[in-house]
Amino acid sequence: MGGNPAKEIKKRFTDTEINMLMEMRWFDWDRELIKKAIPLLSSPAIEPLFDFYKNEVKNK
């Protein structure tokens, strides 16, 4: 976003990555799970974090 009035210049993530992030809702995970995922949360790649989510959160 930029300008006055604000307008979208470019997206930080692709639409697919945005959908993954919205599905994961990592901000609702318990503290221990977030601690376990810190290296993935600090990474610019979304897919490894989504794989973690599928294995550790979604399937439990």
PDBQT receptor file of N, H, CA, C and O in Angstrom, charges set to zero:
ATOM      1  N   MET A   1       0.848  -1.174   0.000  1.00  0.00    +0.000 N 
ATOM      2  CA  MET A   1       0.000   0.000   0.000  1.00  0.00    +0.000 C 
ATOM      3  C   MET A   1       0.890   1.232   0.000  1.00  0.00    +0.000 C 
ATOM      4  O   MET A   1       1.990   1.234   0.553  1.00  0.00    +0.000 OA
ATOM      5  N   GLY A   2       0.396   2.241  -0.615  1.00  0.00    +0.000 N 
ATOM      6  H   GLY A   2      -0.497   2.239  -1.064  1.00  0.00    +0.000 HD
ATOM      7  CA  GLY A   2       1.128   3.495  -0.623  1.00  0.00    +0.000 C 
ATOM      8  C   GLY A   2       0.277   4.605  -1.197  1.00  0.00    +0.000 C 
ATOM      9  O   GLY A   2      -0.756   4.359  -1.819  1.00  0.00    +0.000 OA
ATOM     10  N   GLY A   3       0.721   5.822  -0.983  1.00  0.00    +0.000 N 
ATOM     11  H   GLY A   3       1.561   6.021  -0.478  1.00  0.00    +0.000 HD
ATOM     12  CA  GLY A   3       0.043   6.972  -1.546  1.00  0.00    +0.000 C 
ATOM     13  C   GLY A   3      -1.021   7.546  -0.638  1.00  0.00    +0.000 C 
ATOM     14  O   GLY A   3      -1.323   7.002   0.423  1.00  0.00    +0.000 OA
ATOM     15  N   ASN A   4      -1.583   8.664  -1.083  1.00  0.00    +0.000 N 
ATOM     16  H   ASN A   4      -1.338   9.106  -1.945  1.00  0.00    +0.000 HD
ATOM     17  CA  ASN A   4      -2.651   9.305  -0.349  1.00  0.00    +0.000 C 
ATOM     18  C   ASN A   4      -3.681   9.775  -1.370  1.00  0.00    +0.000 C 
ATOM     19  O   ASN A   4      -3.405  10.743  -2.080  1.00  0.00    +0.000 OA
ATOM     20  N   PRO A   5      -4.819   9.166  -1.484  1.00  0.00    +0.000 N 
ATOM     21  CA  PRO A   5      -5.292   8.043  -0.673  1.00  0.00    +0.000 C 
ATOM     22  C   PRO A   5      -4.530   6.757  -0.983  1.00  0.00    +0.000 C 
ATOM     23  O   PRO A   5      -3.979   6.586  -2.070  1.00  0.00    +0.000 OA
ATOM     24  N   ALA A   6      -4.515   5.861  -0.001  1.00  0.00    +0.000 N 
ATOM     25  H   ALA A   6      -4.963   6.000   0.882  1.00  0.00    +0.000 HD
ATOM     26  CA  ALA A   6      -3.761   4.612  -0.135  1.00  0.00    +0.000 C 
ATOM     27  C   ALA A   6      -4.304   3.773  -1.285  1.00  0.00    +0.000 C 
ATOM     28  O   ALA A   6      -5.511   3.705  -1.517  1.00  0.00    +0.000 OA
ATOM     29  N   LYS A   7      -3.383   3.140  -1.992  1.00  0.00    +0.000 N 
ATOM     30  H   LYS A   7      -2.402   3.195  -1.803  1.00  0.00    +0.000 HD
ATOM     31  CA  LYS A   7      -3.773   2.213  -3.049  1.00  0.00    +0.000 C 
ATOM     32  C   LYS A   7      -2.790   1.047  -3.048  1.00  0.00    +0.000 C 
ATOM     33  O   LYS A   7      -1.638   1.183  -2.635  1.00  0.00    +0.000 OA
ATOM     34  N   GLU A   8      -3.268  -0.092  -3.517  1.00  0.00    +0.000 N 
ATOM     35  H   GLU A   8      -4.204  -0.202  -3.852  1.00  0.00    +0.000 HD
ATOM     36  CA  GLU A   8      -2.411  -1.275  -3.563  1.00  0.00    +0.000 C 
ATOM     37  C   GLU A   8      -1.380  -1.104  -4.669  1.00  0.00    +0.000 C 
ATOM     38  O   GLU A   8      -1.716  -0.820  -5.818  1.00  0.00    +0.000 OA
ATOM     39  N   ILE A   9      -0.111  -1.285  -4.293  1.00  0.00    +0.000 N 
ATOM     40  H   ILE A   9       0.162  -1.516  -3.359  1.00  0.00    +0.000 HD
ATOM     41  CA  ILE A   9       0.977  -1.210  -5.261  1.00  0.00    +0.000 C 
ATOM     42  C   ILE A   9       1.354  -2.617  -5.710  1.00  0.00    +0.000 C 
ATOM     43  O   ILE A   9       1.435  -2.903  -6.905  1.00  0.00    +0.000 OA
ATOM     44  N   LYS A  10       1.583  -3.486  -4.734  1.00  0.00    +0.000 N 
ATOM     45  H   LYS A  10       1.518  -3.254  -3.763  1.00  0.00    +0.000 HD
ATOM     46  CA  LYS A  10       1.840  -4.894  -5.024  1.00  0.00    +0.000 C 
ATOM     47  C   LYS A  10       1.570  -5.702  -3.767  1.00  0.00    +0.000 C 
ATOM     48  O   LYS A  10       1.553  -5.163  -2.660  1.00  0.00    +0.000 OA
ATOM     49  N   LYS A  11       1.361  -6.991  -3.946  1.00  0.00    +0.000 N 
ATOM     50  H   LYS A  11       1.374  -7.429  -4.845  1.00  0.00    +0.000 HD
ATOM     51  CA  LYS A  11       1.123  -7.882  -2.816  1.00  0.00    +0.000 C 
ATOM     52  C   LYS A  11       2.446  -8.472  -2.361  1.00  0.00    +0.000 C 
ATOM     53  O   LYS A  11       3.339  -8.731  -3.168  1.00  0.00    +0.000 OA
ATOM     54  N   ARG A  12       2.557  -8.681  -1.061  1.00  0.00    +0.000 N 
ATOM     55  H   ARG A  12       1.832  -8.471  -0.405  1.00  0.00    +0.000 HD
ATOM     56  CA  ARG A  12       3.751  -9.316  -0.505  1.00  0.00    +0.000 C 
ATOM     57  C   ARG A  12       3.740 -10.812  -0.790  1.00  0.00    +0.000 C 
ATOM     58  O   ARG A  12       4.790 -11.411  -1.023  1.00  0.00    +0.000 OA
ATOM     59  N   PHE A  13       2.554 -11.414  -0.773  1.00  0.00    +0.000 N 
ATOM     60  H   PHE A  13       1.701 -10.927  -0.584  1.00  0.00    +0.000 HD
ATOM     61  CA  PHE A  13       2.392 -12.847  -0.972  1.00  0.00    +0.000 C 
ATOM     62  C   PHE A  13       1.492 -13.101  -2.175  1.00  0.00    +0.000 C 
ATOM     63  O   PHE A  13       0.698 -12.245  -2.566  1.00  0.00    +0.000 OA
ATOM     64  N   THR A  14       1.629 -14.298  -2.757  1.00  0.00    +0.000 N 
ATOM     65  H   THR A  14       2.274 -14.993  -2.439  1.00  0.00    +0.000 HD
ATOM     66  CA  THR A  14       0.732 -14.703  -3.835  1.00  0.00    +0.000 C 
ATOM     67  C   THR A  14      -0.642 -15.014  -3.238  1.00  0.00    +0.000 C 
ATOM     68  O   THR A  14      -0.773 -15.161  -2.023  1.00  0.00    +0.000 OA
ATOM     69  N   ASP A  15      -1.655 -15.114  -4.083  1.00  0.00    +0.000 N 
ATOM     70  H   ASP A  15      -1.548 -14.995  -5.070  1.00  0.00    +0.000 HD
ATOM     71  CA  ASP A  15      -2.993 -15.463  -3.599  1.00  0.00    +0.000 C 
ATOM     72  C   ASP A  15      -2.994 -16.830  -2.928  1.00  0.00    +0.000 C 
ATOM     73  O   ASP A  15      -3.685 -17.026  -1.929  1.00  0.00    +0.000 OA
ATOM     74  N   THR A  16      -2.232 -17.774  -3.462  1.00  0.00    +0.000 N 
ATOM     75  H   THR A  16      -1.670 -17.615  -4.274  1.00  0.00    +0.000 HD
ATOM     76  CA  THR A  16      -2.131 -19.110  -2.865  1.00  0.00    +0.000 C 
ATOM     77  C   THR A  16      -1.522 -19.026  -1.470  1.00  0.00    +0.000 C 
ATOM     78  O   THR A  16      -2.020 -19.659  -0.539  1.00  0.00    +0.000 OA
ATOM     79  N   GLU A  17      -0.452 -18.253  -1.318  1.00  0.00    +0.000 N 
ATOM     80  H   GLU A  17      -0.048 -17.739  -2.074  1.00  0.00    +0.000 HD
ATOM     81  CA  GLU A  17       0.191 -18.101  -0.010  1.00  0.00    +0.000 C 
ATOM     82  C   GLU A  17      -0.739 -17.405   0.978  1.00  0.00    +0.000 C 
ATOM     83  O   GLU A  17      -0.774 -17.764   2.155  1.00  0.00    +0.000 OA
ATOM     84  N   ILE A  18      -1.481 -16.428   0.514  1.00  0.00    +0.000 N 
ATOM     85  H   ILE A  18      -1.452 -16.136  -0.442  1.00  0.00    +0.000 HD
ATOM     86  CA  ILE A  18      -2.447 -15.742   1.380  1.00  0.00    +0.000 C 
ATOM     87  C   ILE A  18      -3.494 -16.726   1.879  1.00  0.00    +0.000 C 
ATOM     88  O   ILE A  18      -3.847 -16.709   3.058  1.00  0.00    +0.000 OA
ATOM     89  N   ASN A  19      -3.993 -17.584   0.997  1.00  0.00    +0.000 N 
ATOM     90  H   ASN A  19      -3.706 -17.598   0.039  1.00  0.00    +0.000 HD
ATOM     91  CA  ASN A  19      -4.981 -18.592   1.404  1.00  0.00    +0.000 C 
ATOM     92  C   ASN A  19      -4.392 -19.559   2.423  1.00  0.00    +0.000 C 
ATOM     93  O   ASN A  19      -5.073 -19.943   3.374  1.00  0.00    +0.000 OA
ATOM     94  N   MET A  20      -3.129 -19.958   2.236  1.00  0.00    +0.000 N 
ATOM     95  H   MET A  20      -2.576 -19.646   1.464  1.00  0.00    +0.000 HD
ATOM     96  CA  MET A  20      -2.473 -20.849   3.201  1.00  0.00    +0.000 C 
ATOM     97  C   MET A  20      -2.367 -20.166   4.565  1.00  0.00    +0.000 C 
ATOM     98  O   MET A  20      -2.697 -20.766   5.588  1.00  0.00    +0.000 OA
ATOM     99  N   LEU A  21      -1.913 -18.925   4.579  1.00  0.00    +0.000 N 
ATOM    100  H   LEU A  21      -1.645 -18.438   3.747  1.00  0.00    +0.000 HD
ATOM    101  CA  LEU A  21      -1.769 -18.190   5.837  1.00  0.00    +0.000 C 
ATOM    102  C   LEU A  21      -3.113 -18.010   6.533  1.00  0.00    +0.000 C 
ATOM    103  O   LEU A  21      -3.199 -18.133   7.755  1.00  0.00    +0.000 OA
ATOM    104  N   MET A  22      -4.145 -17.723   5.778  1.00  0.00    +0.000 N 
ATOM    105  H   MET A  22      -4.075 -17.623   4.785  1.00  0.00    +0.000 HD
ATOM    106  CA  MET A  22      -5.473 -17.555   6.370  1.00  0.00    +0.000 C 
ATOM    107  C   MET A  22      -5.996 -18.870   6.944  1.00  0.00    +0.000 C 
ATOM    108  O   MET A  22      -6.632 -18.877   7.999  1.00  0.00    +0.000 OA
ATOM    109  N   GLU A  23      -5.733 -19.978   6.258  1.00  0.00    +0.000 N 
ATOM    110  H   GLU A  23      -5.216 -19.972   5.402  1.00  0.00    +0.000 HD
ATOM    111  CA  GLU A  23      -6.173 -21.279   6.768  1.00  0.00    +0.000 C 
ATOM    112  C   GLU A  23      -5.429 -21.653   8.043  1.00  0.00    +0.000 C 
ATOM    113  O   GLU A  23      -6.028 -22.174   8.983  1.00  0.00    +0.000 OA
ATOM    114  N   MET A  24      -4.127 -21.391   8.080  1.00  0.00    +0.000 N 
ATOM    115  H   MET A  24      -3.640 -20.968   7.316  1.00  0.00    +0.000 HD
ATOM    116  CA  MET A  24      -3.309 -21.800   9.229  1.00  0.00    +0.000 C 
ATOM    117  C   MET A  24      -3.678 -21.074  10.512  1.00  0.00    +0.000 C 
ATOM    118  O   MET A  24      -3.657 -21.672  11.588  1.00  0.00    +0.000 OA
ATOM    119  N   ARG A  25      -4.016 -19.788  10.414  1.00  0.00    +0.000 N 
ATOM    120  H   ARG A  25      -4.033 -19.302   9.540  1.00  0.00    +0.000 HD
ATOM    121  CA  ARG A  25      -4.313 -18.982  11.605  1.00  0.00    +0.000 C 
ATOM    122  C   ARG A  25      -3.275 -19.239  12.698  1.00  0.00    +0.000 C 
ATOM    123  O   ARG A  25      -3.627 -19.523  13.843  1.00  0.00    +0.000 OA
ATOM    124  N   TRP A  26      -1.993 -19.137  12.336  1.00  0.00    +0.000 N 
ATOM    125  H   TRP A  26      -1.707 -18.906  11.405  1.00  0.00    +0.000 HD
ATOM    126  CA  TRP A  26      -0.906 -19.447  13.265  1.00  0.00    +0.000 C 
ATOM    127  C   TRP A  26      -0.992 -18.620  14.540  1.00  0.00    +0.000 C 
ATOM    128  O   TRP A  26      -0.502 -19.046  15.586  1.00  0.00    +0.000 OA
ATOM    129  N   PHE A  27      -1.598 -17.468  14.468  1.00  0.00    +0.000 N 
ATOM    130  H   PHE A  27      -1.996 -17.122  13.619  1.00  0.00    +0.000 HD
ATOM    131  CA  PHE A  27      -1.706 -16.590  15.639  1.00  0.00    +0.000 C 
ATOM    132  C   PHE A  27      -2.662 -17.146  16.689  1.00  0.00    +0.000 C 
ATOM    133  O   PHE A  27      -2.709 -16.633  17.807  1.00  0.00    +0.000 OA
ATOM    134  N   ASP A  28      -3.424 -18.182  16.351  1.00  0.00    +0.000 N 
ATOM    135  H   ASP A  28      -3.387 -18.599  15.443  1.00  0.00    +0.000 HD
ATOM    136  CA  ASP A  28      -4.315 -18.837  17.307  1.00  0.00    +0.000 C 
ATOM    137  C   ASP A  28      -3.709 -20.115  17.887  1.00  0.00    +0.000 C 
ATOM    138  O   ASP A  28      -4.332 -20.755  18.734  1.00  0.00    +0.000 OA
ATOM    139  N   TRP A  29      -2.510 -20.496  17.449  1.00  0.00    +0.000 N 
ATOM    140  H   TRP A  29      -2.005 -19.976  16.761  1.00  0.00    +0.000 HD
ATOM    141  CA  TRP A  29      -1.870 -21.705  17.963  1.00  0.00    +0.000 C 
ATOM    142  C   TRP A  29      -1.455 -21.490  19.415  1.00  0.00    +0.000 C 
ATOM    143  O   TRP A  29      -1.247 -20.359  19.856  1.00  0.00    +0.000 OA
ATOM    144  N   ASP A  30      -1.338 -22.609  20.156  1.00  0.00    +0.000 N 
ATOM    145  H   ASP A  30      -1.507 -23.527  19.798  1.00  0.00    +0.000 HD
ATOM    146  CA  ASP A  30      -0.857 -22.476  21.530  1.00  0.00    +0.000 C 
ATOM    147  C   ASP A  30       0.639 -22.140  21.531  1.00  0.00    +0.000 C 
ATOM    148  O   ASP A  30       1.348 -22.359  20.549  1.00  0.00    +0.000 OA
ATOM    149  N   ARG A  31       1.082 -21.610  22.648  1.00  0.00    +0.000 N 
ATOM    150  H   ARG A  31       0.506 -21.432  23.445  1.00  0.00    +0.000 HD
ATOM    151  CA  ARG A  31       2.444 -21.086  22.773  1.00  0.00    +0.000 C 
ATOM    152  C   ARG A  31       3.512 -22.127  22.440  1.00  0.00    +0.000 C 
ATOM    153  O   ARG A  31       4.496 -21.805  21.774  1.00  0.00    +0.000 OA
ATOM    154  N   GLU A  32       3.335 -23.358  22.889  1.00  0.00    +0.000 N 
ATOM    155  H   GLU A  32       2.536 -23.620  23.430  1.00  0.00    +0.000 HD
ATOM    156  CA  GLU A  32       4.338 -24.404  22.638  1.00  0.00    +0.000 C 
ATOM    157  C   GLU A  32       4.458 -24.726  21.153  1.00  0.00    +0.000 C 
ATOM    158  O   GLU A  32       5.560 -24.962  20.657  1.00  0.00    +0.000 OA
ATOM    159  N   LEU A  33       3.362 -24.736  20.461  1.00  0.00    +0.000 N 
ATOM    160  H   LEU A  33       2.467 -24.545  20.864  1.00  0.00    +0.000 HD
ATOM    161  CA  LEU A  33       3.383 -25.004  19.020  1.00  0.00    +0.000 C 
ATOM    162  C   LEU A  33       4.073 -23.863  18.270  1.00  0.00    +0.000 C 
ATOM    163  O   LEU A  33       4.815 -24.096  17.316  1.00  0.00    +0.000 OA
ATOM    164  N   ILE A  34       3.824 -22.643  18.705  1.00  0.00    +0.000 N 
ATOM    165  H   ILE A  34       3.222 -22.453  19.480  1.00  0.00    +0.000 HD
ATOM    166  CA  ILE A  34       4.496 -21.493  18.083  1.00  0.00    +0.000 C 
ATOM    167  C   ILE A  34       6.002 -21.571  18.322  1.00  0.00    +0.000 C 
ATOM    168  O   ILE A  34       6.787 -21.319  17.408  1.00  0.00    +0.000 OA
ATOM    169  N   LYS A  35       6.410 -21.917  19.540  1.00  0.00    +0.000 N 
ATOM    170  H   LYS A  35       5.772 -22.122  20.283  1.00  0.00    +0.000 HD
ATOM    171  CA  LYS A  35       7.845 -22.058  19.832  1.00  0.00    +0.000 C 
ATOM    172  C   LYS A  35       8.478 -23.103  18.925  1.00  0.00    +0.000 C 
ATOM    173  O   LYS A  35       9.588 -22.912  18.428  1.00  0.00    +0.000 OA
ATOM    174  N   LYS A  36       7.776 -24.197  18.714  1.00  0.00    +0.000 N 
ATOM    175  H   LYS A  36       6.875 -24.352  19.118  1.00  0.00    +0.000 HD
ATOM    176  CA  LYS A  36       8.278 -25.269  17.856  1.00  0.00    +0.000 C 
ATOM    177  C   LYS A  36       8.412 -24.803  16.401  1.00  0.00    +0.000 C 
ATOM    178  O   LYS A  36       9.273 -25.290  15.668  1.00  0.00    +0.000 OA
ATOM    179  N   ALA A  37       7.566 -23.871  15.991  1.00  0.00    +0.000 N 
ATOM    180  H   ALA A  37       6.866 -23.476  16.586  1.00  0.00    +0.000 HD
ATOM    181  CA  ALA A  37       7.533 -23.421  14.598  1.00  0.00    +0.000 C 
ATOM    182  C   ALA A  37       8.335 -22.143  14.345  1.00  0.00    +0.000 C 
ATOM    183  O   ALA A  37       8.332 -21.640  13.222  1.00  0.00    +0.000 OA
ATOM    184  N   ILE A  38       9.018 -21.605  15.354  1.00  0.00    +0.000 N 
ATOM    185  H   ILE A  38       9.019 -22.013  16.267  1.00  0.00    +0.000 HD
ATOM    186  CA  ILE A  38       9.732 -20.331  15.188  1.00  0.00    +0.000 C 
ATOM    187  C   ILE A  38      10.659 -20.314  13.974  1.00  0.00    +0.000 C 
ATOM    188  O   ILE A  38      10.633 -19.337  13.226  1.00  0.00    +0.000 OA
ATOM    189  N   PRO A  39      11.480 -21.346  13.737  1.00  0.00    +0.000 N 
ATOM    190  CA  PRO A  39      12.338 -21.287  12.541  1.00  0.00    +0.000 C 
ATOM    191  C   PRO A  39      11.531 -21.163  11.244  1.00  0.00    +0.000 C 
ATOM    192  O   PRO A  39      11.957 -20.485  10.308  1.00  0.00    +0.000 OA
ATOM    193  N   LEU A  40      10.382 -21.808  11.190  1.00  0.00    +0.000 N 
ATOM    194  H   LEU A  40      10.036 -22.358  11.950  1.00  0.00    +0.000 HD
ATOM    195  CA  LEU A  40       9.536 -21.730   9.994  1.00  0.00    +0.000 C 
ATOM    196  C   LEU A  40       8.818 -20.387   9.902  1.00  0.00    +0.000 C 
ATOM    197  O   LEU A  40       8.644 -19.842   8.812  1.00  0.00    +0.000 OA
ATOM    198  N   LEU A  41       8.404 -19.860  11.048  1.00  0.00    +0.000 N 
ATOM    199  H   LEU A  41       8.546 -20.302  11.933  1.00  0.00    +0.000 HD
ATOM    200  CA  LEU A  41       7.741 -18.557  11.064  1.00  0.00    +0.000 C 
ATOM    201  C   LEU A  41       8.705 -17.437  10.686  1.00  0.00    +0.000 C 
ATOM    202  O   LEU A  41       8.290 -16.392  10.184  1.00  0.00    +0.000 OA
ATOM    203  N   SER A  42       9.990 -17.663  10.931  1.00  0.00    +0.000 N 
ATOM    204  H   SER A  42      10.327 -18.512  11.338  1.00  0.00    +0.000 HD
ATOM    205  CA  SER A  42      11.019 -16.662  10.608  1.00  0.00    +0.000 C 
ATOM    206  C   SER A  42      11.507 -16.765   9.174  1.00  0.00    +0.000 C 
ATOM    207  O   SER A  42      12.251 -15.903   8.706  1.00  0.00    +0.000 OA
ATOM    208  N   SER A  43      11.103 -17.791   8.489  1.00  0.00    +0.000 N 
ATOM    209  H   SER A  43      10.499 -18.491   8.869  1.00  0.00    +0.000 HD
ATOM    210  CA  SER A  43      11.548 -18.035   7.119  1.00  0.00    +0.000 C 
ATOM    211  C   SER A  43      10.641 -17.312   6.123  1.00  0.00    +0.000 C 
ATOM    212  O   SER A  43       9.452 -17.130   6.389  1.00  0.00    +0.000 OA
ATOM    213  N   PRO A  44      11.191 -16.898   4.983  1.00  0.00    +0.000 N 
ATOM    214  CA  PRO A  44      10.337 -16.265   3.973  1.00  0.00    +0.000 C 
ATOM    215  C   PRO A  44       9.460 -17.257   3.197  1.00  0.00    +0.000 C 
ATOM    216  O   PRO A  44       8.539 -16.849   2.489  1.00  0.00    +0.000 OA
ATOM    217  N   ALA A  45       9.744 -18.554   3.328  1.00  0.00    +0.000 N 
ATOM    218  H   ALA A  45      10.492 -18.886   3.903  1.00  0.00    +0.000 HD
ATOM    219  CA  ALA A  45       8.987 -19.576   2.594  1.00  0.00    +0.000 C 
ATOM    220  C   ALA A  45       7.734 -19.967   3.380  1.00  0.00    +0.000 C 
ATOM    221  O   ALA A  45       7.814 -20.255   4.574  1.00  0.00    +0.000 OA
ATOM    222  N   ILE A  46       6.597 -19.977   2.722  1.00  0.00    +0.000 N 
ATOM    223  H   ILE A  46       6.532 -19.743   1.752  1.00  0.00    +0.000 HD
ATOM    224  CA  ILE A  46       5.319 -20.308   3.356  1.00  0.00    +0.000 C 
ATOM    225  C   ILE A  46       5.044 -21.811   3.317  1.00  0.00    +0.000 C 
ATOM    226  O   ILE A  46       4.451 -22.351   4.250  1.00  0.00    +0.000 OA
ATOM    227  N   GLU A  47       5.465 -22.491   2.250  1.00  0.00    +0.000 N 
ATOM    228  H   GLU A  47       5.947 -22.052   1.492  1.00  0.00    +0.000 HD
ATOM    229  CA  GLU A  47       5.122 -23.908   2.091  1.00  0.00    +0.000 C 
ATOM    230  C   GLU A  47       5.638 -24.799   3.223  1.00  0.00    +0.000 C 
ATOM    231  O   GLU A  47       4.889 -25.665   3.676  1.00  0.00    +0.000 OA
ATOM    232  N   PRO A  48       6.878 -24.637   3.706  1.00  0.00    +0.000 N 
ATOM    233  CA  PRO A  48       7.308 -25.471   4.831  1.00  0.00    +0.000 C 
ATOM    234  C   PRO A  48       6.466 -25.237   6.089  1.00  0.00    +0.000 C 
ATOM    235  O   PRO A  48       6.196 -26.177   6.836  1.00  0.00    +0.000 OA
ATOM    236  N   LEU A  49       6.057 -24.005   6.321  1.00  0.00    +0.000 N 
ATOM    237  H   LEU A  49       6.277 -23.242   5.713  1.00  0.00    +0.000 HD
ATOM    238  CA  LEU A  49       5.191 -23.708   7.458  1.00  0.00    +0.000 C 
ATOM    239  C   LEU A  49       3.830 -24.365   7.265  1.00  0.00    +0.000 C 
ATOM    240  O   LEU A  49       3.254 -24.880   8.224  1.00  0.00    +0.000 OA
ATOM    241  N   PHE A  50       3.314 -24.353   6.056  1.00  0.00    +0.000 N 
ATOM    242  H   PHE A  50       3.781 -23.935   5.278  1.00  0.00    +0.000 HD
ATOM    243  CA  PHE A  50       2.029 -24.990   5.781  1.00  0.00    +0.000 C 
ATOM    244  C   PHE A  50       2.130 -26.502   5.964  1.00  0.00    +0.000 C 
ATOM    245  O   PHE A  50       1.192 -27.123   6.464  1.00  0.00    +0.000 OA
ATOM    246  N   ASP A  51       3.245 -27.101   5.569  1.00  0.00    +0.000 N 
ATOM    247  H   ASP A  51       4.007 -26.596   5.163  1.00  0.00    +0.000 HD
ATOM    248  CA  ASP A  51       3.460 -28.534   5.801  1.00  0.00    +0.000 C 
ATOM    249  C   ASP A  51       3.473 -28.832   7.296  1.00  0.00    +0.000 C 
ATOM    250  O   ASP A  51       2.875 -29.813   7.737  1.00  0.00    +0.000 OA
ATOM    251  N   PHE A  52       4.148 -27.994   8.077  1.00  0.00    +0.000 N 
ATOM    252  H   PHE A  52       4.633 -27.196   7.718  1.00  0.00    +0.000 HD
ATOM    253  CA  PHE A  52       4.161 -28.135   9.533  1.00  0.00    +0.000 C 
ATOM    254  C   PHE A  52       2.734 -28.074  10.073  1.00  0.00    +0.000 C 
ATOM    255  O   PHE A  52       2.340 -28.893  10.903  1.00  0.00    +0.000 OA
ATOM    256  N   TYR A  53       1.976 -27.110   9.600  1.00  0.00    +0.000 N 
ATOM    257  H   TYR A  53       2.296 -26.444   8.926  1.00  0.00    +0.000 HD
ATOM    258  CA  TYR A  53       0.582 -26.952  10.019  1.00  0.00    +0.000 C 
ATOM    259  C   TYR A  53      -0.226 -28.214   9.717  1.00  0.00    +0.000 C 
ATOM    260  O   TYR A  53      -0.971 -28.695  10.570  1.00  0.00    +0.000 OA
ATOM    261  N   LYS A  54      -0.079 -28.748   8.508  1.00  0.00    +0.000 N 
ATOM    262  H   LYS A  54       0.527 -28.357   7.815  1.00  0.00    +0.000 HD
ATOM    263  CA  LYS A  54      -0.839 -29.946   8.131  1.00  0.00    +0.000 C 
ATOM    264  C   LYS A  54      -0.475 -31.126   9.021  1.00  0.00    +0.000 C 
ATOM    265  O   LYS A  54      -1.349 -31.912   9.387  1.00  0.00    +0.000 OA
ATOM    266  N   ASN A  55       0.799 -31.265   9.376  1.00  0.00    +0.000 N 
ATOM    267  H   ASN A  55       1.509 -30.626   9.079  1.00  0.00    +0.000 HD
ATOM    268  CA  ASN A  55       1.249 -32.403  10.176  1.00  0.00    +0.000 C 
ATOM    269  C   ASN A  55       1.007 -32.230  11.667  1.00  0.00    +0.000 C 
ATOM    270  O   ASN A  55       0.670 -33.196  12.352  1.00  0.00    +0.000 OA
ATOM    271  N   GLU A  56       1.170 -31.020  12.180  1.00  0.00    +0.000 N 
ATOM    272  H   GLU A  56       1.443 -30.235  11.624  1.00  0.00    +0.000 HD
ATOM    273  CA  GLU A  56       1.133 -30.794  13.624  1.00  0.00    +0.000 C 
ATOM    274  C   GLU A  56      -0.191 -30.239  14.151  1.00  0.00    +0.000 C 
ATOM    275  O   GLU A  56      -0.525 -30.441  15.318  1.00  0.00    +0.000 OA
ATOM    276  N   VAL A  57      -0.931 -29.555  13.314  1.00  0.00    +0.000 N 
ATOM    277  H   VAL A  57      -0.659 -29.391  12.366  1.00  0.00    +0.000 HD
ATOM    278  CA  VAL A  57      -2.135 -28.873  13.793  1.00  0.00    +0.000 C 
ATOM    279  C   VAL A  57      -3.396 -29.469  13.186  1.00  0.00    +0.000 C 
ATOM    280  O   VAL A  57      -4.287 -29.921  13.905  1.00  0.00    +0.000 OA
ATOM    281  N   LYS A  58      -3.465 -29.467  11.881  1.00  0.00    +0.000 N 
ATOM    282  H   LYS A  58      -2.742 -29.100  11.297  1.00  0.00    +0.000 HD
ATOM    283  CA  LYS A  58      -4.687 -29.862  11.180  1.00  0.00    +0.000 C 
ATOM    284  C   LYS A  58      -5.046 -31.320  11.418  1.00  0.00    +0.000 C 
ATOM    285  O   LYS A  58      -6.224 -31.644  11.566  1.00  0.00    +0.000 OA
ATOM    286  N   ASN A  59      -4.076 -32.189  11.459  1.00  0.00    +0.000 N 
ATOM    287  H   ASN A  59      -3.119 -31.925  11.338  1.00  0.00    +0.000 HD
ATOM    288  CA  ASN A  59      -4.335 -33.625  11.570  1.00  0.00    +0.000 C 
ATOM    289  C   ASN A  59      -4.403 -34.117  13.007  1.00  0.00    +0.000 C 
ATOM    290  O   ASN A  59      -4.395 -35.325  13.241  1.00  0.00    +0.000 OA
ATOM    291  N   LYS A  60      -4.469 -33.215  13.967  1.00  0.00    +0.000 N 
ATOM    292  H   LYS A  60      -4.476 -32.233  13.776  1.00  0.00    +0.000 HD
ATOM    293  CA  LYS A  60      -4.558 -33.647  15.374  1.00  0.00    +0.000 C 
ATOM    294  C   LYS A  60      -5.945 -33.472  15.903  1.00  0.00    +0.000 C 
ATOM    295  O   LYS A  60      -6.205 -33.783  17.066  1.00  0.00    +0.000 OA
TER     296      LYS A  60
